[in-house]
Structures are given as C-alpha cells and as structure tokens.
Amino acid sequence: MSKKTAQKAKTKPPKLPRDEAEQVRIRKEVGHDFALKDDRFGRKRLAAGTAEARRVYEVSNDGYTSTGGIVRVRNVDPLTGITSLSHQQREAGLRYREDFRISQQDGVKSTTWTERVDGGRVGGGVADRILSAGRAHANATKALAHWELAGVVQKVCCMGETVKSVAEQTGEGRDVVTKLLKLGLDLLAVHYGMMLGRRVG
C-alpha cells in the first residue's frame, strides 16, 4: 500500500452502524435534529450518552411521512432529552425532582387525631427524610425567586412535561421556555452550591 493510499484510508470515516444510520435518517425527516450532533467528519450522529440517543423511533407502514409510516416515539425524560443543558443544570434539576418525589411519597402511616403521642413517632408520623425533602424542595423553590421561573422548572422537573407542552400551555415560544428553564436551573445550581454565584436561601 502506497503512502498516499494509506493516508486516504486513515482519514476515511468508518461506516455508521446500520441501526444508528436509520435512527439518524428518521430523526432528520421528522425534524428532531436537536437529538443529533456532528462528528469530526461532519456527519450527523446520535448524541451519545443521552437518553435521546437510546430511544428508538419506530416507523409503521400505514402513515403519511416521507419515511413511509407514522413515527412512534416513547416519552423521554426532558432533563436528559434537552441536550443543550449543562451538567450542573441537569444535576440541579434531578436533585430538585428527587426532593419533590420524596416529599410527595404516600403510604406513610400518619398519626390519627385520637391517638395519643408521647413525644416519639412510634406507630405513626411522617418520616424525617420526607419532612427534610419537603423543606429542601420548598427552600429550592424560594431560590427560583420568580413565579414564572418556578412554574416552568416545576412543570419540567417535577411533572415531567416537555418544553413543547409548556410552550403550548403558556403561549410562549419554545426558545423562551427553554431560556426560562435554563435560568431556573442555573439558580437551583447556585442554591445547591454546584455553581459559583450568590447562594440563595
């Protein structure tokens, strides 16, 4: 093999795996290119390491898209689906969600009004971790400072709503909702001590 041929072979991009190429093609056709990133050869690839890359787009044979069918996509966690979020923003959102989830747990036996409690929690009461999570969630919500930021962050992080659905509910553009979400997550990251800035709360 000549030097020139060897050099060409070295720079030639490896072939995309068939499954990935198909997923990239479908995403391009349905306009979900937010889930794609350019590789060093300038080709569109799935954003590796994200839930978005792991989700599978399936095409039926009876639809109207240029892919030859209806595209069905299972729901994905918005915090992992929005690939433009920073690591700190994502972590802050997950922590906020976890405190909310724990504080909302049911199945905890609560003390009845007729039951005599002698300073302890034997036989009833709310677990300390649920109370702590509730306080942590309330303090973090205060750190969001503005009702509009809090509303977007709560809908996306705690209710699992997409940016698109929040935009439809509020009448704002998706880019506006995304900016509000990112600003809110930045405030949470500062509150949790994940980012430099004035700690709130």
N, C-alpha and C positions, 0 to 999 in steps of 0.2 A: 504494500500500500504506500503510495507516494505521500509526501509531507502535506501536500495540498488536499488530497482526499481525506487524510486523517483529520486535518483541521476542520474540514466541512462536516465530517461525521461527528466531530466533537461538539460543534455548535448547533447541529440539527436537533430540534426539540423532540423529546421522546413522545410517542403517541399517547394521547389521552386514553385512560381506561374507557371501555365502551359504555359502561353504566354512567360514568361521570359525564361523558360527551352527550349522552341522551338527556340527562338532567339539565345540563347547561343549555342545550337546544330548546327544551320545553320552557325553561325559565325566561329565555330571551323572547320567545314567542308570546308568552302571557304577560310580559312587561315586568317580571320580577328580577330585573337585573341588579337590584340592590343586594341580592344574595351572591353576586359574582364579583371576583377580583381578578385583575390582570396578573399573569405570572411574568417571569423575567423574559419570556419570549413574546409577550404582548397578547397572549391568548387568554380568553375568559375561562376561569376555573371557579369551582365552588369555594366559598370562603372556609378553608379548612379549620377544623376545631370548633365550629359553631353548631348549634342545634339546627340552624338553617341548612347547613351542608348535609346534615344527617337525614333531614326529612325527604321523603320520596314523593315526587309528583307522578301521579298515575294518569294515563290518558285512556278514556273509554273509546269505543268505536262508534258512538252514536251522537257526537256533539258537532259543534259548528266552528271550532277553532281551526287554524291552519295546521295544527298538529294532527288533525284528523279525529279529534274527540274532545269530550269535556275533561278539563283538568281538575282532578280532585286533590286537595291538599289538606293534610291533617293540621290541626291547630298547633302552633309553636309558641313557646314562652316568649313574650315580647322583649324581655330583658336580654335573651340570647339571640332573638331574631333580628334585633336592631344592631347591625354590625358596626355602626359608627360610634357606639357607646365606648367610652374608655373603660379600662379595667376597674378603676375606682368608682366610676358611675354605676357600673353593673354590680359591683360588690355592695355598694351603698343601697341600691335598690333591693338586692336579695336580703340584706340584713333587715331593712325596713319591712319587707314582706314577711320574713320569718317571725319578727316580733308581733306583727299583726296576726299571723296564723296561730301562734301560741296563745296570744291573748284572747282569741275567739274560740278556743277549744271548748267543746261541750262534753258532756258525760262526766263532769266533775260533780260529785255529790255535795250539794250545798246544805248548809245548816238550816233546819226548819225553824220557824218563829217560835214554836212551842218547846224546842229542845234547849235544855239548859247547858250553857257553855261555861266551862270553868277556866277560862284563860288559855286553854290549849285548842288544838284543832282535831282532837280525837273524834272520829266518826263523822266529820264533815268539814266544811270550809273550803276556800279556794286555795289551790296550791300556790306556794310562794313564787314558783317560776312563771305562773300565769299572771300573777299580780305584777311581778317585775317586768315581764314582757309588755304588759299593758301600760305601765309607767314609761318604759323606754319608747314605746310607739307614740305615746302622747307627747313626750318631750321632743322626739324627732319631728313630729307633725308641727309643733310650735316653731322648730328651726326652719321650716319651709316658709314661714313669715307671711305669705300672701295666699289668700283662699284659692286663687286661680292656679298657682303652682301646686298647692296641696291637692286640689281636685284632680289635676292631670296625673300626678305621681300616684295618688291612691287608686285611681282607675286602672292604671297600667300595672303597678306593682302588686296591689292587693287584690284587685278584681280580675286581673289577667286580660284586660281589654287591649285591643290593638290601637296603635296610633290612628289608624284609619277610622276605626269606630268612634274614637273620642273626637276626632275631627268632624265626623258626620253629626255627632250629638251637639257639639258646640258651634258648628257653623264656621269654624276656623280652618285654614289650610293645614295640610299635613306637616308642612315645614314649620309652621308656627307652633303646632302641638309638640313636635319633636324638640324645638328650641326650649319650650316651657319645661318639657320633661328633663332635658339635659341640665337646664339651670337648676331645677328642683333637685336632681340627683347630685349636682355639684354641692348644693347647700347641705344635703344629707352627708356627703362625703366629708365636708368640713366639720360638721357636727360630730360625726363618728371618729374624727381625728385621722381620716385616711388621706386627706389633702391639706396642704398648708392654707391658712386663711384664718379669719376671725371665727373662733369656735362659738357657736350659738347655743344657748341653753345651759 
